[in-house]
Amino acid sequence: MASTRPEPVQPEPVQPGPVQPRPIRFVLASASPARLATLRAAGLDPEVIVSGVEEEGIIADSPAALATRLAELKGSAVASVTPRREPVEVVLGCDSVLELDGVAYGKPGDSETATNRWQQMRGRSGVLHTGHHVTVRTGDTMRTRSAVASTTVHFAEVSDAEIAAYVATGEPLVVAGAFTLDGLGAAFVRGIEGDPHNVVGVSAPLLRTMINDLGLHWPDLWAVREPQGEVTGT
């Protein structure tokens, strides 16, 4: 008697589908390419709207409080003027400062300042504070949270020649603390204690906690590609 067992059906290969629109709009109130890249790597697809807030002249009781205050100013400025398009919208403001000997240091802005900073930092440790301010807009309701993440950074004992070469690239002039962890400056950092993403400019774990505290579900912010066809594999 012939077998009536059906032949196995070969599944269709998986093809990446289009990005599915999400009902939650996510706005990043920062021009930082590093923050944007970090959020994209975490699954978000931020819309960038720069606040235009001037950082000079803003004072606070501590470097951590200063980072938080600047984040609040930037996030609030964008949240207050951005027209609403979606039922639920999230606005994130961030700012980072490096604390060394109790003093807050932002972007050097020029080569001389960047050189002096590195001569002061080398062989020592500082704390990179990143303030986060999240606004959730739902209908006519606006809810906010502010928090700061702090990461200890241990700097290598770099030479004068290395400092000069690094400053000549222009990279340390435009980043808080005059260094990066995701660029040329990574070789001059011998270790950190805390969240590495925070040093880059935004702490994804802290942001997730703030989003959840405001009543949203973190995975709902992911801008993922929906697969087409069945998943194959062994």
C-alpha positions as MATLAB code, in Angstrom:
seq = 'MASTRPEPVQPEPVQPGPVQPRPIRFVLASASPARLATLRAAGLDPEVIVSGVEEEGIIADSPAALATRLAELKGSAVASVTPRREPVEVVLGCDSVLELDGVAYGKPGDSETATNRWQQMRGRSGVLHTGHHVTVRTGDTMRTRSAVASTTVHFAEVSDAEIAAYVATGEPLVVAGAFTLDGLGAAFVRGIEGDPHNVVGVSAPLLRTMINDLGLHWPDLWAVREPQGEVTGT';
ca = [
       0.000    0.000    0.000;
       1.445    3.353   -1.018;
       2.190    5.868    1.699;
      -0.195    8.782    1.936;
       2.112   10.867    4.105;
       2.238   14.352    2.618;
       5.475   15.682    1.274;
       7.133   18.247    3.584;
       6.497   21.832    2.566;
       9.584   23.915    2.173;
       9.161   27.258    3.960;
       9.613   30.458    2.054;
      12.918   32.203    2.731;
      12.744   35.109    5.159;
      12.957   38.508    3.526;
      13.342   41.697    5.536;
      10.118   43.616    5.468;
       9.584   47.346    5.659;
       9.944   49.195    8.931;
       6.569   48.995   10.615;
       5.290   52.348   11.857;
       4.857   52.588   15.607;
       2.124   54.607   17.341;
       4.750   56.157   19.644;
       6.803   59.021   18.260;
      10.279   59.360   19.790;
      12.039   62.730   19.631;
      15.686   63.233   20.578;
      16.363   66.815   21.701;
      20.073   66.602   20.912;
      22.335   67.034   17.909;
      24.787   64.387   19.169;
      25.525   61.761   16.482;
      26.740   59.384   19.217;
      23.443   59.583   21.113;
      21.505   59.028   17.915;
      23.644   55.992   16.998;
      23.263   54.518   20.504;
      19.476   54.851   20.451;
      19.278   53.349   16.968;
      21.411   50.417   18.086;
      18.964   49.938   20.973;
      16.105   49.576   18.499;
      14.683   53.104   18.440;
      14.270   55.378   15.438;
      14.509   58.892   16.902;
      13.455   62.078   15.198;
      16.105   64.708   15.970;
      14.986   68.212   16.960;
      17.726   70.407   18.405;
      16.686   72.582   21.336;
      18.951   75.560   20.766;
      19.455   75.951   24.515;
      22.648   77.841   25.396;
      24.689   75.896   27.937;
      26.858   78.804   29.066;
      25.749   80.500   32.249;
      23.680   77.597   33.596;
      24.692   76.815   37.180;
      23.792   74.045   39.640;
      24.885   72.731   43.031;
      26.999   69.898   41.601;
      28.224   68.528   38.255;
      25.554   65.805   38.358;
      22.859   68.401   39.063;
      24.196   70.543   36.210;
      23.927   67.672   33.730;
      20.374   67.023   34.878;
      19.408   70.694   34.679;
      20.746   71.048   31.146;
      18.897   67.898   30.079;
      15.678   69.318   31.553;
      16.104   72.621   29.743;
      16.790   70.956   26.394;
      14.018   68.381   26.675;
      11.432   70.872   27.929;
      12.291   73.382   25.218;
      11.660   70.860   22.448;
       8.575   69.345   24.109;
       6.960   72.761   24.479;
       7.312   73.851   20.848;
       7.116   70.630   18.834;
       3.696   70.134   17.173;
       2.039   66.872   18.106;
       1.504   64.270   15.402;
       0.889   61.001   17.256;
      -1.381   59.942   20.136;
       1.683   59.153   22.258;
       4.971   61.016   21.945;
       8.230   60.790   23.891;
      10.807   63.599   24.026;
      14.290   62.896   25.412;
      16.711   65.603   26.474;
      20.283   64.701   27.478;
      23.443   66.463   28.514;
      26.831   65.224   29.702;
      29.601   66.750   31.804;
      32.845   65.340   33.144;
      33.536   65.854   36.847;
      37.162   66.213   37.869;
      38.115   67.519   41.319;
      34.501   68.566   41.849;
      34.447   70.765   38.744;
      32.140   70.171   35.764;
      33.728   70.204   32.318;
      31.752   70.292   29.082;
      33.008   70.672   25.520;
      36.435   72.375   25.311;
      35.595   74.257   22.124;
      39.201   75.064   21.157;
      42.542   73.291   20.899;
      44.251   75.071   23.769;
      41.478   74.199   26.217;
      41.359   70.586   25.020;
      45.126   70.246   25.467;
      45.011   71.690   28.972;
      42.150   69.359   29.883;
      44.065   66.267   28.772;
      47.200   67.345   30.580;
      45.045   67.595   33.700;
      43.126   64.315   33.145;
      45.854   61.906   32.082;
      46.657   59.168   34.551;
      43.678   60.143   36.688;
      39.996   59.262   37.060;
      36.896   61.356   36.547;
      33.139   60.835   36.582;
      31.046   61.287   33.456;
      27.529   62.421   34.367;
      24.720   62.284   31.802;
      21.421   63.901   32.688;
      18.251   62.464   31.160;
      14.885   64.223   30.944;
      11.935   62.320   29.481;
       8.603   63.855   28.571;
       5.650   61.645   27.608;
       2.815   63.452   25.870;
      -0.504   61.613   25.709;
      -3.407   63.706   24.467;
      -3.507   66.783   26.702;
      -1.452   65.090   29.421;
       2.285   65.660   29.857;
       4.332   63.562   32.295;
       8.052   63.990   32.962;
      10.946   62.259   34.699;
      14.517   63.405   35.290;
      17.485   61.267   36.312;
      21.258   61.168   36.012;
      23.624   58.281   35.297;
      27.253   58.460   36.427;
      30.187   56.425   35.163;
      33.732   56.532   36.513;
      36.349   56.857   33.771;
      40.022   55.937   34.276;
      42.290   57.781   31.854;
      45.583   56.422   30.564;
      48.916   58.135   31.137;
      49.132   59.580   27.632;
      52.141   61.497   26.362;
      52.265   65.115   25.223;
      52.740   63.902   21.657;
      49.627   61.724   21.883;
      47.621   64.611   23.299;
      48.776   66.903   20.494;
      47.908   64.317   17.845;
      44.492   63.687   19.368;
      43.643   67.367   19.681;
      44.725   67.913   16.058;
      41.965   65.544   14.905;
      39.343   67.915   16.297;
      37.447   65.110   18.032;
      38.008   66.190   21.651;
      36.990   69.789   20.954;
      33.306   69.000   20.455;
      32.556   66.341   23.098;
      31.931   66.625   26.824;
      35.084   65.973   28.823;
      37.277   66.225   25.707;
      37.186   62.480   25.010;
      35.096   59.754   23.443;
      34.661   56.077   24.188;
      33.394   55.263   20.694;
      36.075   57.046   18.683;
      39.763   57.862   18.647;
      39.748   58.626   22.355;
      38.908   55.025   23.268;
      42.603   54.088   23.296;
      43.241   56.701   25.978;
      40.695   55.250   28.417;
      42.105   52.315   30.396;
      38.836   51.369   32.070;
      35.417   52.442   33.297;
      33.079   51.614   36.176;
      29.430   51.759   35.161;
      27.381   51.921   31.986;
      29.594   52.429   28.891;
      26.680   53.823   26.882;
      26.354   56.572   29.455;
      29.860   57.740   28.562;
      28.810   57.897   24.909;
      25.918   60.160   25.895;
      22.787   58.197   26.822;
      22.227   55.339   29.267;
      19.884   52.854   27.622;
      19.194   50.948   30.883;
      18.299   54.173   32.715;
      16.162   55.352   29.800;
      14.271   52.054   29.782;
      13.533   52.416   33.508;
      12.294   55.986   33.040;
      10.078   54.997   30.112;
       8.553   52.157   32.114;
       8.044   54.424   35.147;
       6.061   56.784   32.922;
       3.653   54.008   32.024;
       4.988   52.946   28.634;
       6.376   49.576   27.518;
       9.990   49.793   26.327;
       9.623   47.261   23.456;
       6.783   49.370   22.045;
       9.393   51.981   21.138;
      11.373   49.590   18.967;
      11.300   50.398   15.255;
      11.830   46.813   14.083;
      11.573   45.204   10.691;
       8.835   42.617   10.499;
      10.004   39.402    8.751;
       8.168   38.197    5.670;
       7.745   34.436    5.396;
       8.658   31.748    7.887;
      11.828   31.725    9.902;
      14.176   28.884    8.952;
      17.192   27.514   10.737;
      18.547   24.591   12.682;
];
